[in-house]
Amino acid sequence: MNIYDIANRANVSIATVSRVINDSPKVSEKTRKKVHDIMEELGYTPNVFARGLGLNTMKTIGILCSDPSDIYVARALSYFEKMLRENGYDSLLCCSGYDTKNLKKYLNILVSKSVDAVIMIGSKYISAKDNKNLIKNTAKSLPIFLINGFLEGENIYCSYYDDFNATKKSVNMLYNTGNRKLLFLYNSTSQSAKRKLDGFISGCKELKIKSENYATLLCEENEIESINLSLKKFTKEFFFPDGIIASDDFLAMTALKFAKQNKISVPDELSIIGYDNSIFSKMSYPELTTVDSRLFDLCSRSVKTLLEVFDGHSPENIYILEPSIIERDTFKSKN
């Protein structure tokens, strides 16, 4: 008999059981009595693990990602592995893709391995309704930490970047420096991508840019030649933008290549703003102006929250980072 059994029997999270054991005021009297009654019925005596959620455990955190070759995911994995190791935890990595069947399989594997928590990297995980329900059900057994995504639920902790306002800020930057025909390039329908898309459209509408002078372009195939063909088709059928905002630095670099192929001067004739402040942004020539998604801060905050949960505290379930833009050479500044 352990804290997980009590949590399952009471249909609450292990964090809630820990709060009851630690006499936290952040538990309703009804829930407190329910948990105490089950503990008494089963003859359960709290130990140091139940009080701390971080002692006498497997000291292992499960990490779920879709594609470890993705530069954003790879950076996050590197940060988490180092941060967790520095705090005495090992990592167990599962690469699941986004299919609900695979996600369920790997979540079950991690639970069976008695990991102390699961970190899920990427907002695509919560795009499907079935995935949301699966995550919420798993959170009844152990804490879930979502990176760059939001899902409301007990024992679910979310850290994400304010993509909406970051993209909106990018629109304003371009407009205020004379760019009047704007294009938003994106390659995903994830929650994060939708926030960026909404921010772009909202920014254009607030500035009263005519609808024929701004557009969005979804590049479903994330290959350079395919993106180039999409841009070529768009500019032939609609307009050639003087400002492009891309949902990631890879897309921004592809747009930069397209401009060079068409002898369009960057940033004199075309300004480009990428997203993520990845290594791509410094490798390109000219160097990319880009939104800094502050991935290190996201990961650091998630680990801090994880440790607070293990210590029996009740940290905030949602943490949102504010936008900042790194100005480099693909943006024509007023100065």
PAROPA-542567 format. One record per residue (C-alpha): residue in three letters; residue number from 0; x, y, z. Coordinates in Angstrom, 3 decimals, padded with zeros to 6 digits, always signed. Example, Ala and Ser with C-alpha at 12.3 -4.5 7.8 and 13.67 -1.06 7.14 Angstrom:
BEGIN
SITE  resn  resi         X         Y         Z
SITE   ala     0  +012.300  -004.500  +007.800
SITE   ser     1  +013.670  -001.060  +007.140
//
This chain:
BEGIN
SITE  resn  resi         X         Y         Z
SITE   met     0  +000.000  +000.000  +000.000
SITE   asn     1  +001.448  +003.377  -001.013
SITE   ile     2  +000.456  +006.946  -001.804
SITE   tyr     3  -000.464  +006.023  -005.386
SITE   asp     4  -002.992  +003.464  -004.102
SITE   ile     5  -004.552  +006.043  -001.786
SITE   ala     6  -004.763  +008.568  -004.635
SITE   asn     7  -006.408  +006.056  -006.981
SITE   arg     8  -008.885  +004.884  -004.341
SITE   ala     9  -009.843  +008.500  -003.511
SITE   asn    10  -009.833  +009.504  -007.196
SITE   val    11  -007.485  +012.418  -006.482
SITE   ser    12  -003.886  +013.211  -007.417
SITE   ile    13  -000.892  +012.134  -005.375
SITE   ala    14  -000.181  +015.822  -004.816
SITE   thr    15  -003.587  +016.155  -003.138
SITE   val    16  -002.857  +013.153  -000.890
SITE   ser    17  +000.479  +014.716  +000.012
SITE   arg    18  -001.238  +017.999  +000.882
SITE   val    19  -003.671  +016.142  +003.149
SITE   ile    20  -000.788  +014.344  +004.875
SITE   asn    21  +001.087  +017.643  +005.268
SITE   asp    22  -002.086  +019.340  +006.551
SITE   ser    23  -002.048  +021.918  +003.751
SITE   pro    24  -004.882  +024.481  +003.841
SITE   lys    25  -005.266  +024.164  +000.042
SITE   val    26  -007.525  +021.114  +000.342
SITE   ser    27  -011.287  +021.192  +000.889
SITE   glu    28  -012.620  +019.633  +004.085
SITE   lys    29  -014.646  +017.179  +002.021
SITE   thr    30  -011.556  +015.923  +000.168
SITE   arg    31  -009.482  +015.909  +003.353
SITE   lys    32  -012.041  +013.711  +005.145
SITE   lys    33  -012.348  +011.403  +002.134
SITE   val    34  -008.581  +010.810  +001.995
SITE   his    35  -008.285  +010.364  +005.780
SITE   asp    36  -011.158  +007.856  +005.796
SITE   ile    37  -009.510  +005.773  +003.040
SITE   met    38  -006.129  +005.889  +004.811
SITE   glu    39  -007.785  +004.706  +008.029
SITE   glu    40  -009.793  +002.021  +006.251
SITE   leu    41  -006.667  +000.632  +004.554
SITE   gly    42  -004.450  +001.032  +007.610
SITE   tyr    43  -002.063  +003.298  +005.739
SITE   thr    44  +000.688  +005.084  +007.683
SITE   pro    45  +002.360  +008.009  +005.889
SITE   asn    46  +006.103  +007.733  +005.389
SITE   val    47  +008.713  +010.250  +004.307
SITE   phe    48  +007.898  +009.600  +000.657
SITE   ala    49  +004.264  +010.551  +001.153
SITE   arg    50  +005.309  +013.669  +003.022
SITE   gly    51  +007.900  +014.793  +000.535
SITE   leu    52  +007.008  +013.074  -002.752
SITE   gly    53  +010.698  +013.350  -003.529
SITE   leu    54  +012.246  +010.901  -001.076
SITE   asn    55  +012.641  +007.130  -001.280
SITE   thr    56  +011.366  +007.066  -004.862
SITE   met    57  +012.789  +005.763  -008.091
SITE   lys    58  +014.286  +009.265  -008.530
SITE   thr    59  +013.348  +009.037  -012.196
SITE   ile    60  +011.391  +011.443  -014.376
SITE   gly    61  +009.739  +010.276  -017.576
SITE   ile    62  +010.127  +012.555  -020.577
SITE   leu    63  +007.837  +012.290  -023.595
SITE   cys    64  +008.648  +013.926  -026.908
SITE   ser    65  +007.498  +013.465  -030.481
SITE   asp    66  +010.666  +013.851  -032.539
SITE   pro    67  +014.077  +014.192  -030.834
SITE   ser    68  +015.636  +015.361  -034.129
SITE   asp    69  +013.587  +018.576  -033.974
SITE   ile    70  +015.980  +021.305  -032.853
SITE   tyr    71  +013.508  +022.773  -030.328
SITE   val    72  +012.838  +019.358  -028.783
SITE   ala    73  +016.543  +018.454  -028.792
SITE   arg    74  +017.417  +021.628  -026.888
SITE   ala    75  +014.654  +020.978  -024.357
SITE   leu    76  +015.845  +017.399  -023.822
SITE   ser    77  +019.379  +018.614  -023.239
SITE   tyr    78  +018.249  +021.213  -020.684
SITE   phe    79  +016.004  +018.795  -018.811
SITE   glu    80  +018.528  +015.979  -018.641
SITE   lys    81  +021.145  +018.311  -017.174
SITE   met    82  +018.798  +020.097  -014.749
SITE   leu    83  +017.248  +016.874  -013.467
SITE   arg    84  +020.639  +015.216  -013.068
SITE   glu    85  +021.883  +018.203  -011.066
SITE   asn    86  +018.942  +017.669  -008.716
SITE   gly    87  +019.550  +013.939  -008.309
SITE   tyr    88  +017.021  +012.608  -010.840
SITE   asp    89  +017.512  +010.286  -013.785
SITE   ser    90  +015.521  +010.636  -017.012
SITE   leu    91  +013.622  +008.001  -018.959
SITE   leu    92  +012.961  +009.166  -022.527
SITE   cys    93  +010.113  +007.962  -024.749
SITE   cys    94  +009.630  +009.251  -028.302
SITE   ser    95  +005.956  +008.716  -029.006
SITE   gly    96  +004.971  +010.809  -031.993
SITE   tyr    97  +001.508  +012.346  -031.644
SITE   asp    98  -000.695  +009.329  -032.287
SITE   thr    99  -003.028  +008.734  -029.338
SITE   lys   100  -002.400  +004.984  -029.392
SITE   asn   101  +001.372  +005.473  -029.089
SITE   leu   102  +000.947  +008.179  -026.472
SITE   lys   103  -001.198  +005.868  -024.353
SITE   lys   104  +001.333  +003.057  -024.784
SITE   tyr   105  +004.272  +005.143  -023.610
SITE   leu   106  +002.393  +006.795  -020.755
SITE   asn   107  +001.492  +003.316  -019.510
SITE   ile   108  +005.126  +002.257  -019.810
SITE   leu   109  +006.288  +005.252  -017.772
SITE   val   110  +003.651  +004.655  -015.097
SITE   ser   111  +004.640  +000.971  -014.930
SITE   lys   112  +008.259  +002.036  -014.418
SITE   ser   113  +007.126  +003.999  -011.324
SITE   val   114  +008.503  +007.301  -012.561
SITE   asp   115  +007.862  +010.178  -010.183
SITE   ala   116  +006.465  +012.529  -012.851
SITE   val   117  +006.151  +012.933  -016.609
SITE   ile   118  +007.390  +015.897  -018.641
SITE   met   119  +005.718  +016.298  -022.052
SITE   ile   120  +007.493  +018.501  -024.589
SITE   gly   121  +005.388  +020.253  -027.225
SITE   ser   122  +001.862  +021.624  -027.538
SITE   lys   123  +000.829  +019.143  -030.256
SITE   tyr   124  +000.197  +016.595  -027.513
SITE   ile   125  -002.931  +018.473  -026.488
SITE   ser   126  -004.310  +019.119  -029.963
SITE   ala   127  -006.494  +015.999  -029.937
SITE   lys   128  -009.394  +015.566  -027.513
SITE   asp   129  -008.465  +011.928  -026.857
SITE   asn   130  -004.957  +013.014  -025.865
SITE   lys   131  -006.347  +015.592  -023.449
SITE   asn   132  -008.484  +012.992  -021.693
SITE   leu   133  -005.570  +010.556  -021.583
SITE   ile   134  -003.283  +013.158  -020.005
SITE   lys   135  -005.908  +014.140  -017.430
SITE   asn   136  -006.455  +010.496  -016.460
SITE   thr   137  -002.706  +009.897  -016.123
SITE   ala   138  -002.413  +013.010  -013.932
SITE   lys   139  -004.572  +011.251  -011.338
SITE   ser   140  -001.602  +008.979  -010.682
SITE   leu   141  +001.390  +011.282  -011.029
SITE   pro   142  +002.222  +014.903  -011.851
SITE   ile   143  +002.288  +015.927  -015.507
SITE   phe   144  +004.383  +018.877  -016.711
SITE   leu   145  +003.514  +020.353  -020.102
SITE   ile   146  +006.171  +022.346  -021.934
SITE   asn   147  +004.888  +025.038  -024.293
SITE   gly   148  +001.298  +023.876  -023.922
SITE   phe   149  -001.776  +024.500  -021.803
SITE   leu   150  -004.262  +022.014  -020.410
SITE   glu   151  -006.353  +022.747  -017.353
SITE   gly   152  -006.555  +019.963  -014.790
SITE   glu   153  -005.493  +018.926  -011.316
SITE   asn   154  -001.890  +017.764  -011.030
SITE   ile   155  -001.098  +019.241  -014.484
SITE   tyr   156  +001.507  +022.013  -014.569
SITE   cys   157  +001.947  +024.151  -017.678
SITE   ser   158  +004.808  +026.394  -018.753
SITE   tyr   159  +004.477  +028.165  -022.057
SITE   tyr   160  +005.505  +031.238  -023.967
SITE   asp   161  +003.103  +034.058  -024.808
SITE   asp   162  +003.143  +033.268  -028.529
SITE   phe   163  +000.088  +035.419  -029.213
SITE   asn   164  +001.625  +038.674  -027.997
SITE   ala   165  +005.076  +037.778  -029.323
SITE   thr   166  +003.716  +037.471  -032.868
SITE   lys   167  +001.540  +040.527  -032.427
SITE   lys   168  +004.613  +042.475  -031.326
SITE   ser   169  +006.426  +041.265  -034.462
SITE   val   170  +003.597  +042.605  -036.639
SITE   asn   171  +003.843  +045.998  -034.959
SITE   met   172  +007.609  +046.095  -035.407
SITE   leu   173  +007.298  +045.452  -039.133
SITE   tyr   174  +004.462  +047.925  -039.600
SITE   asn   175  +006.198  +050.682  -037.650
SITE   thr   176  +009.245  +050.416  -039.914
SITE   gly   177  +007.235  +050.783  -043.117
SITE   asn   178  +006.319  +047.195  -044.031
SITE   arg   179  +002.801  +047.096  -045.431
SITE   lys   180  +002.410  +043.684  -047.088
SITE   leu   181  +002.809  +040.987  -044.461
SITE   leu   182  +002.896  +037.203  -044.641
SITE   phe   183  +002.815  +034.691  -041.793
SITE   leu   184  +004.519  +031.358  -042.540
SITE   tyr   185  +003.729  +028.332  -040.367
SITE   asn   186  +004.088  +024.567  -040.594
SITE   ser   187  +001.970  +023.207  -037.775
SITE   thr   188  -001.550  +023.288  -036.363
SITE   ser   189  -000.402  +022.807  -032.784
SITE   gln   190  -001.704  +024.895  -029.896
SITE   ser   191  +001.453  +027.016  -029.987
SITE   ala   192  +001.184  +027.565  -033.753
SITE   lys   193  -002.456  +028.591  -033.355
SITE   arg   194  -001.489  +031.190  -030.728
SITE   lys   195  +001.062  +032.624  -033.158
SITE   leu   196  -001.438  +032.604  -036.022
SITE   asp   197  -004.069  +034.352  -033.915
SITE   gly   198  -001.516  +036.921  -032.780
SITE   phe   199  -000.560  +037.705  -036.379
SITE   ile   200  -004.164  +038.161  -037.513
SITE   ser   201  -005.061  +040.209  -034.430
SITE   gly   202  -002.045  +042.473  -034.948
SITE   cys   203  -002.908  +043.099  -038.591
SITE   lys   204  -006.544  +043.842  -037.790
SITE   glu   205  -005.680  +046.247  -034.976
SITE   leu   206  -003.394  +048.167  -037.338
SITE   lys   207  -006.233  +048.210  -039.876
SITE   ile   208  -004.075  +046.648  -042.579
SITE   lys   209  -006.258  +045.895  -045.594
SITE   ser   210  -007.190  +042.226  -045.845
SITE   glu   211  -005.603  +041.961  -049.310
SITE   asn   212  -002.269  +043.112  -047.838
SITE   tyr   213  -001.749  +040.396  -045.240
SITE   ala   214  -002.005  +036.629  -045.473
SITE   thr   215  -001.076  +033.348  -043.836
SITE   leu   216  +000.569  +030.391  -045.535
SITE   leu   217  +000.554  +026.879  -044.081
SITE   cys   218  +003.529  +024.814  -045.302
SITE   glu   219  +002.353  +021.285  -044.568
SITE   glu   220  +005.516  +019.606  -045.851
SITE   asn   221  +008.490  +020.742  -043.800
SITE   glu   222  +011.004  +020.414  -046.634
SITE   ile   223  +012.979  +023.307  -048.119
SITE   glu   224  +011.976  +022.691  -051.723
SITE   ser   225  +008.317  +022.249  -050.828
SITE   ile   226  +008.309  +025.498  -048.829
SITE   asn   227  +010.018  +027.297  -051.704
SITE   leu   228  +007.370  +026.043  -054.118
SITE   ser   229  +004.619  +027.205  -051.755
SITE   leu   230  +006.183  +030.669  -051.549
SITE   lys   231  +006.626  +030.813  -055.315
SITE   lys   232  +002.979  +029.890  -055.884
SITE   phe   233  +001.757  +032.367  -053.269
SITE   thr   234  +003.751  +035.322  -054.613
SITE   lys   235  +002.585  +034.556  -058.155
SITE   glu   236  -001.098  +034.341  -057.227
SITE   phe   237  -001.324  +037.022  -054.528
SITE   phe   238  +001.468  +039.468  -053.636
SITE   phe   239  +005.165  +039.617  -052.837
SITE   pro   240  +005.440  +040.530  -049.145
SITE   asp   241  +007.814  +043.136  -047.767
SITE   gly   242  +007.570  +041.558  -044.317
SITE   ile   243  +007.530  +037.863  -043.347
SITE   ile   244  +006.978  +036.424  -039.885
SITE   ala   245  +007.764  +032.717  -039.586
SITE   ser   246  +006.598  +030.370  -036.828
SITE   asp   247  +010.140  +029.011  -036.440
SITE   asp   248  +013.679  +029.855  -037.510
SITE   phe   249  +013.844  +027.028  -040.050
SITE   leu   250  +010.949  +028.534  -041.984
SITE   ala   251  +012.501  +031.991  -041.684
SITE   met   252  +015.785  +030.716  -043.129
SITE   thr   253  +013.906  +029.089  -045.987
SITE   ala   254  +012.174  +032.410  -046.678
SITE   leu   255  +015.600  +034.075  -046.658
SITE   lys   256  +016.860  +031.567  -049.235
SITE   phe   257  +013.773  +032.217  -051.356
SITE   ala   258  +014.465  +035.968  -051.248
SITE   lys   259  +018.061  +035.478  -052.360
SITE   gln   260  +016.985  +033.209  -055.207
SITE   asn   261  +014.652  +035.958  -056.393
SITE   lys   262  +017.263  +038.711  -055.904
SITE   ile   263  +015.211  +040.401  -053.183
SITE   ser   264  +017.387  +042.436  -050.839
SITE   val   265  +017.054  +041.613  -047.117
SITE   pro   266  +016.267  +043.743  -045.152
SITE   asp   267  +015.997  +046.674  -047.618
SITE   glu   268  +013.155  +045.156  -049.652
SITE   leu   269  +012.049  +042.372  -047.344
SITE   ser   270  +012.232  +042.066  -043.546
SITE   ile   271  +012.093  +038.594  -041.988
SITE   ile   272  +011.398  +037.666  -038.366
SITE   gly   273  +011.903  +034.094  -037.204
SITE   tyr   274  +010.908  +032.337  -033.997
SITE   asp   275  +012.808  +030.458  -031.237
SITE   asn   276  +016.231  +032.179  -031.295
SITE   ser   277  +017.740  +028.826  -032.272
SITE   ile   278  +021.231  +028.171  -033.603
SITE   phe   279  +019.735  +028.669  -037.083
SITE   ser   280  +019.211  +032.351  -036.347
SITE   lys   281  +022.934  +032.955  -035.892
SITE   met   282  +024.077  +030.613  -038.662
SITE   ser   283  +022.072  +032.332  -041.381
SITE   tyr   284  +023.459  +035.174  -043.464
SITE   pro   285  +022.344  +037.774  -042.770
SITE   glu   286  +021.633  +036.745  -039.175
SITE   leu   287  +017.950  +036.370  -038.352
SITE   thr   288  +015.898  +038.726  -036.282
SITE   thr   289  +013.915  +036.290  -034.141
SITE   val   290  +011.533  +035.934  -031.228
SITE   asp   291  +013.336  +034.466  -028.217
SITE   ser   292  +011.097  +031.655  -026.949
SITE   arg   293  +013.234  +031.469  -023.779
SITE   leu   294  +013.280  +027.698  -023.815
SITE   phe   295  +015.909  +027.498  -021.072
SITE   asp   296  +013.680  +029.573  -018.781
SITE   leu   297  +010.664  +027.380  -019.608
SITE   cys   298  +012.582  +024.221  -018.719
SITE   ser   299  +014.145  +025.759  -015.625
SITE   arg   300  +010.777  +026.919  -014.331
SITE   ser   301  +009.243  +023.479  -014.944
SITE   val   302  +011.986  +021.742  -012.962
SITE   lys   303  +011.575  +024.277  -010.140
SITE   thr   304  +007.826  +023.595  -010.075
SITE   leu   305  +008.446  +019.835  -010.169
SITE   leu   306  +010.700  +020.029  -007.113
SITE   glu   307  +008.157  +022.174  -005.267
SITE   val   308  +005.458  +019.574  -005.945
SITE   phe   309  +007.734  +016.826  -004.650
SITE   asp   310  +008.312  +018.874  -001.501
SITE   gly   311  +004.580  +018.923  -000.840
SITE   his   312  +004.035  +022.555  -001.813
SITE   ser   313  +001.263  +023.887  -004.040
SITE   pro   314  +002.891  +025.910  -006.853
SITE   glu   315  +000.885  +027.683  -009.532
SITE   asn   316  -000.309  +025.361  -012.290
SITE   ile   317  +000.315  +027.892  -015.075
SITE   tyr   318  +003.443  +029.891  -015.850
SITE   ile   319  +003.552  +032.198  -018.892
SITE   leu   320  +006.730  +033.866  -020.144
SITE   glu   321  +006.565  +037.295  -021.730
SITE   pro   322  +007.836  +037.971  -025.277
SITE   ser   323  +011.150  +039.475  -026.317
SITE   ile   324  +012.550  +039.888  -029.828
SITE   ile   325  +016.233  +039.679  -030.723
SITE   glu   326  +016.938  +042.220  -033.458
SITE   arg   327  +019.577  +041.159  -035.958
SITE   asp   328  +020.189  +041.785  -039.648
SITE   thr   329  +016.980  +040.647  -041.376
SITE   phe   330  +014.985  +043.512  -039.881
SITE   lys   331  +015.325  +047.135  -040.950
SITE   ser   332  +015.238  +049.074  -037.708
SITE   lys   333  +014.238  +052.719  -037.459
SITE   asn   334  +017.747  +053.418  -036.268
//
